[in-house]
Amino acid sequence: MRRILFFLIILLAACSTNESPSSATKEPPADEQSQEEATQGLQKKKQGMYADPILKEEDVSVTPVRLEIPSIGVDTSIEKVGTLANGQMGVPEDVQNVAWFEPGAKPGAKGSSVLAGHVGQTEGAAVFYHLQNMEEGDEVKITGESGKELTFVVTGREVFPQNDAPVEDIFGYTARKTLKLITCTGEYIRNNGGHQDRLVVYTELKESS
Protein backbone atom coordinates (compact mmCIF):
# COMPACT_ATOMS: atom_id res chain seq x y z
CA MET A 1 0.00 0.00 0.00
CA ARG A 2 2.82 2.43 0.85
CA ARG A 3 4.44 1.74 -2.51
CA ILE A 4 1.15 2.45 -4.29
CA LEU A 5 0.73 5.73 -2.37
CA PHE A 6 4.32 6.67 -3.25
CA PHE A 7 3.69 6.24 -6.97
CA LEU A 8 0.42 8.18 -6.71
CA ILE A 9 2.32 11.08 -5.13
CA ILE A 10 4.93 10.95 -7.93
CA LEU A 11 2.15 10.90 -10.50
CA LEU A 12 0.44 13.93 -8.96
CA ALA A 13 3.75 15.80 -8.80
CA ALA A 14 4.38 15.10 -12.48
CA CYS A 15 0.94 16.43 -13.36
CA SER A 16 1.39 19.68 -11.39
CA THR A 17 2.56 22.89 -13.08
CA ASN A 18 4.66 25.91 -12.19
CA GLU A 19 2.29 28.42 -13.74
CA SER A 20 1.68 31.76 -12.09
CA PRO A 21 -1.64 32.36 -10.29
CA SER A 22 -2.88 34.52 -13.14
CA SER A 23 -2.23 31.90 -15.81
CA ALA A 24 -3.68 29.14 -13.64
CA THR A 25 -7.04 30.90 -13.42
CA LYS A 26 -7.24 31.71 -17.11
CA GLU A 27 -10.41 30.32 -18.75
CA PRO A 28 -9.76 27.85 -21.62
CA PRO A 29 -11.39 28.49 -25.01
CA ALA A 30 -14.98 27.32 -25.34
CA ASP A 31 -14.14 24.40 -27.64
CA GLU A 32 -11.41 23.13 -25.28
CA GLN A 33 -13.76 23.49 -22.31
CA SER A 34 -16.49 21.45 -24.01
CA GLN A 35 -13.95 18.77 -24.92
CA GLU A 36 -12.80 18.61 -21.29
CA GLU A 37 -16.40 18.25 -20.09
CA ALA A 38 -16.98 15.45 -22.60
CA THR A 39 -13.86 13.64 -21.40
CA GLN A 40 -14.98 13.92 -17.78
CA GLY A 41 -18.39 12.57 -18.73
CA LEU A 42 -16.81 9.57 -20.48
CA GLN A 43 -14.65 8.83 -17.44
CA LYS A 44 -17.70 8.88 -15.15
CA LYS A 45 -19.52 6.54 -17.53
CA LYS A 46 -16.58 4.10 -17.50
CA GLN A 47 -16.51 4.17 -13.71
CA GLY A 48 -20.17 3.23 -13.65
CA MET A 49 -19.56 0.38 -16.12
CA TYR A 50 -16.57 -1.24 -14.44
CA ALA A 51 -16.59 -0.38 -10.74
CA ASP A 52 -19.95 -1.80 -9.70
CA PRO A 53 -19.42 -5.48 -10.67
CA ILE A 54 -16.15 -5.59 -8.71
CA LEU A 55 -17.65 -3.99 -5.63
CA LYS A 56 -20.70 -6.26 -5.72
CA GLU A 57 -18.85 -9.61 -5.79
CA GLU A 58 -20.69 -11.78 -3.27
CA ASP A 59 -18.82 -13.15 -0.27
CA VAL A 60 -19.93 -16.78 -0.02
CA SER A 61 -17.36 -17.88 2.56
CA VAL A 62 -18.38 -19.61 5.78
CA THR A 63 -16.89 -20.41 9.17
CA PRO A 64 -16.95 -24.23 8.88
CA VAL A 65 -18.50 -26.46 11.52
CA ARG A 66 -19.29 -29.67 9.62
CA LEU A 67 -17.72 -31.74 6.84
CA GLU A 68 -19.45 -34.32 4.66
CA ILE A 69 -17.77 -36.50 2.02
CA PRO A 70 -20.42 -38.91 0.74
CA SER A 71 -18.05 -40.95 -1.45
CA ILE A 72 -16.00 -42.15 1.55
CA GLY A 73 -18.69 -42.01 4.24
CA VAL A 74 -17.39 -39.01 6.19
CA ASP A 75 -19.83 -36.88 8.22
CA THR A 76 -18.08 -35.13 11.08
CA SER A 77 -17.49 -31.97 13.10
CA ILE A 78 -14.79 -29.41 12.38
CA GLU A 79 -12.47 -28.03 15.07
CA LYS A 80 -10.62 -24.71 14.73
CA VAL A 81 -6.82 -24.90 15.07
CA GLY A 82 -3.83 -22.63 14.57
CA THR A 83 -0.06 -23.07 14.43
CA LEU A 84 1.83 -25.15 17.00
CA ALA A 85 5.05 -24.03 18.69
CA ASN A 86 7.08 -26.03 16.15
CA GLY A 87 5.41 -24.19 13.27
CA GLN A 88 3.20 -27.07 12.18
CA MET A 89 -0.56 -26.96 11.82
CA GLY A 90 -2.50 -28.15 14.86
CA VAL A 91 -4.51 -31.38 14.81
CA PRO A 92 -8.04 -32.16 16.04
CA GLU A 93 -8.42 -33.30 19.65
CA ASP A 94 -10.96 -35.94 18.59
CA VAL A 95 -9.52 -38.37 16.02
CA GLN A 96 -12.95 -38.65 14.41
CA ASN A 97 -13.13 -34.88 13.81
CA VAL A 98 -11.18 -32.75 11.34
CA ALA A 99 -9.24 -29.55 12.00
CA TRP A 100 -9.66 -26.31 10.07
CA PHE A 101 -6.59 -24.03 9.89
CA GLU A 102 -8.29 -20.86 11.12
CA PRO A 103 -5.46 -18.41 10.24
CA GLY A 104 -5.93 -19.37 6.60
CA ALA A 105 -8.85 -18.71 4.27
CA LYS A 106 -12.43 -19.60 5.09
CA PRO A 107 -14.06 -22.19 2.82
CA GLY A 108 -15.63 -20.31 -0.08
CA ALA A 109 -13.18 -17.40 0.02
CA LYS A 110 -10.39 -16.87 -2.50
CA GLY A 111 -7.29 -18.63 -1.24
CA SER A 112 -6.42 -21.92 0.40
CA SER A 113 -8.72 -23.29 3.07
CA VAL A 114 -7.12 -26.31 4.74
CA LEU A 115 -8.69 -29.19 6.67
CA ALA A 116 -6.59 -31.92 8.30
CA GLY A 117 -7.60 -35.22 9.85
CA HIS A 118 -6.06 -38.38 11.29
CA VAL A 119 -5.84 -41.53 9.18
CA GLY A 120 -5.70 -44.12 11.94
CA GLN A 121 -5.06 -44.90 15.58
CA THR A 122 -4.26 -47.90 17.76
CA GLU A 123 -7.98 -48.62 18.13
CA GLY A 124 -8.63 -48.57 14.38
CA ALA A 125 -9.51 -46.25 11.51
CA ALA A 126 -9.83 -42.48 12.00
CA VAL A 127 -11.83 -39.90 10.06
CA PHE A 128 -9.60 -39.71 6.95
CA TYR A 129 -8.77 -43.42 6.73
CA HIS A 130 -10.38 -43.64 3.27
CA LEU A 131 -9.23 -40.23 1.98
CA GLN A 132 -6.82 -41.99 -0.40
CA ASN A 133 -9.83 -43.44 -2.22
CA MET A 134 -11.19 -40.07 -3.32
CA GLU A 135 -11.30 -39.42 -7.05
CA GLU A 136 -11.65 -36.39 -9.31
CA GLY A 137 -15.25 -35.24 -9.43
CA ASP A 138 -16.11 -36.40 -5.89
CA GLU A 139 -17.97 -33.79 -3.88
CA VAL A 140 -17.10 -32.35 -0.48
CA LYS A 141 -19.78 -30.51 1.48
CA ILE A 142 -19.06 -27.86 4.11
CA THR A 143 -21.67 -26.45 6.49
CA GLY A 144 -21.03 -23.08 8.12
CA GLU A 145 -22.05 -21.70 11.52
CA SER A 146 -25.06 -20.02 9.91
CA GLY A 147 -26.26 -23.29 8.36
CA LYS A 148 -25.13 -22.26 4.88
CA GLU A 149 -23.78 -25.14 2.78
CA LEU A 150 -21.00 -25.07 0.20
CA THR A 151 -20.02 -27.82 -2.22
CA PHE A 152 -16.46 -28.40 -3.42
CA VAL A 153 -15.35 -30.75 -6.20
CA VAL A 154 -12.15 -32.81 -6.14
CA THR A 155 -9.66 -31.72 -8.81
CA GLY A 156 -6.72 -33.94 -7.90
CA ARG A 157 -4.56 -35.47 -5.18
CA GLU A 158 -0.85 -35.78 -4.45
CA VAL A 159 1.46 -37.51 -1.97
CA PHE A 160 4.53 -35.78 -0.54
CA PRO A 161 7.30 -36.80 1.89
CA GLN A 162 6.37 -35.42 5.31
CA ASN A 163 9.39 -33.07 5.38
CA ASP A 164 9.17 -32.01 1.75
CA ALA A 165 5.56 -30.92 1.24
CA PRO A 166 5.08 -27.68 -0.80
CA VAL A 167 3.80 -25.54 2.08
CA GLU A 168 3.25 -22.45 -0.08
CA ASP A 169 1.17 -24.39 -2.62
CA ILE A 170 -0.94 -25.94 0.13
CA PHE A 171 -1.43 -22.96 2.43
CA GLY A 172 -0.59 -19.98 0.20
CA TYR A 173 -2.92 -17.52 -1.53
CA THR A 174 -4.61 -18.30 -4.83
CA ALA A 175 -7.25 -16.40 -6.76
CA ARG A 176 -9.31 -19.59 -6.85
CA LYS A 177 -11.65 -20.70 -4.04
CA THR A 178 -9.93 -23.88 -2.94
CA LEU A 179 -10.26 -26.38 -0.11
CA LYS A 180 -7.45 -28.83 0.65
CA LEU A 181 -7.82 -32.01 2.71
CA ILE A 182 -4.68 -33.40 4.38
CA THR A 183 -3.86 -36.63 6.18
CA CYS A 184 -0.93 -38.96 6.84
CA THR A 185 -0.05 -41.82 4.53
CA GLY A 186 2.88 -44.03 3.58
CA GLU A 187 5.07 -46.26 5.73
CA TYR A 188 4.59 -45.98 9.48
CA ILE A 189 7.82 -45.68 11.49
CA ARG A 190 7.13 -45.09 15.17
CA ASN A 191 10.61 -43.71 15.95
CA ASN A 192 10.61 -41.37 12.97
CA GLY A 193 7.42 -39.37 13.37
CA GLY A 194 4.89 -42.02 12.37
CA HIS A 195 3.66 -42.04 8.76
CA GLN A 196 6.39 -40.84 6.40
CA ASP A 197 4.21 -39.14 3.77
CA ARG A 198 1.36 -36.66 3.52
CA LEU A 199 -1.67 -37.02 1.26
CA VAL A 200 -3.27 -33.82 -0.07
CA VAL A 201 -6.64 -33.86 -1.85
CA TYR A 202 -7.32 -30.68 -3.84
CA THR A 203 -10.85 -29.33 -4.34
CA GLU A 204 -12.44 -26.17 -5.73
CA LEU A 205 -15.74 -24.50 -4.96
CA LYS A 206 -18.62 -25.62 -7.15
CA GLU A 207 -20.08 -22.33 -8.35
CA SER A 208 -23.86 -22.13 -8.38
CA SER A 209 -25.34 -21.82 -11.87
GIMO-V608935 format. One line per field, one symbol per residue. ss: DSSP state (H for helix, E for strand, - for the rest). burial: + if it has 16 or more other C-alpha atoms within 10 Angstrom, else -. A space follows every 10 residues. Layout:
BEGIN
ss=???
burial=???
END
This chain:
BEGIN
ss=-HHHHHHHHH HHHHH----- HHHH-----H HHHHHHHHHH HHHHHHHHHH HHHHH----- -E-EEEEEEH HH-EEEEEEE E-E-----E- -------EEE E-----E--- EEEEEEE--E E--EE----- HHH-----EE EEEE----EE EEEEEEEEEE E-----HHHH H-----EEEE EEEEEEEEEH HH-EEEEEEE EEEEE----
burial=---------- ---------- ---------- ---------- ---------- ---------- +++++++++- -+-++-++++ ++------++ ++--++++++ ++-+++++++ ++++++++++ -----++++- ++-+---+++ ++++----++ ++++-++-++ -+--+----+ +-+---++++ +++++----- ----++++++ ++++++---
END
